[in-house]
Amino acid sequence: MALQLYADLCSQPCRSVYIFLNKNNIPFQLNEVQLMVGEQHSEEFQKVNILKKVPVIKDGDFTLAESVAILKYLAGKYQSPDHWYPADLQKRARVDEYLSWQHMTIRYHGSRIFMFRGLLPALTGQPIPKDRMDEALEDLQKSMQIFEDKFLQGKPYIVGEKVSLADLVALVELMQPLGTGVDPLEGWPKLIEWRERVKGDVGKALFDEAHATLMKSKISIKALNCNSPMMQQLAKTLQKRYK
C-alpha cells in the first residue's frame, strides 16, 4: 500500500510535506482533512491522530505526526538528494537550527496575519482592531529581518548553495499571508530573490498547485457556517492562540 498523507493544503506544514513528496517522486495517497469545517475533530480522524492535527502520514503500520518529524523521516527513508537534509553534521545542524527557531517566529506571525485578516473576522463577525493588525505585521517584519540577517546572510539558501528542508518550510510559511492578499516580502528584494529561487527548485507548477487551496481561502471562508457550535468553539480557540 502506498504511503498515506492526511492533509489540508491550506495548512503550511501540510504543503511542505506535499511538495516534498511530489518533488522527490515518493508515491503516496492524499487523504484530505478539511480543517475549517472541523474534520480533524471527527471520531474517524482521531483514530489516525489523537492530537487532532495534520499533517499525518501512515507508512504501513507506522503512523507519524508533526511536519518536521515527517520531513526528516521521508528524507531518510527514501534517500532524497543530500541537499534536502545534509549528511554533513554542520550543514544538518543549520537546517535543524532554522526548523527549531521558526515555530514561534515566522510560523506564528505569518499564521497570525492569516487569522486576523481572514478566518477570525468571519467567525466572530468583528474586524480585528487596527492596532492589533499593525502589531502583527510589525512582528512578522521583525522575524523576517532576523531571517534575512541570521539565516540567509546573503547566501542563495539557508544552507549555502542548495535548497534544503529549511528553505521549503520557511517559504510555505511566508506564503500564508498571501491567502488574505498580503505579500509579506513586498519591499524585501533579497527575500523575493530567495523566494523565486526556491520556487524554481521546487518547480513552479508544483508550487502553484500546492498553494491553490490557500489562494482560494477567501472563498472557502465565506462559505463557512460561522454560527455553528463547532465554528464558535473554533473561534474561541483561535482567539486564545492568536492574541
Buried (B, 14 or more C-beta within 10 A) or exposed (E): EEBBBBBBBBBBBBBBBBBBBBBBEBEBEBBBBEBBBBBBEEEEBEEBBEEBBBBBBBBEEEBBBBBBEBBBBBBEEBEBEBBBBBEEEEBBEBBBBBBEBBEEBBBBBBBBBBBBBBBBBBBBEEEBEEEBBEBBBEBBEEBBEEBBEEBBEEEBBBBEEBBBBBBBBBBBBBBBBBBBEBEBBEEBEEBEEBBEBBBEBBBEEBBEBBBEBBBEBBEBBEEBEBEEEEBEEBBEEBEEEBE
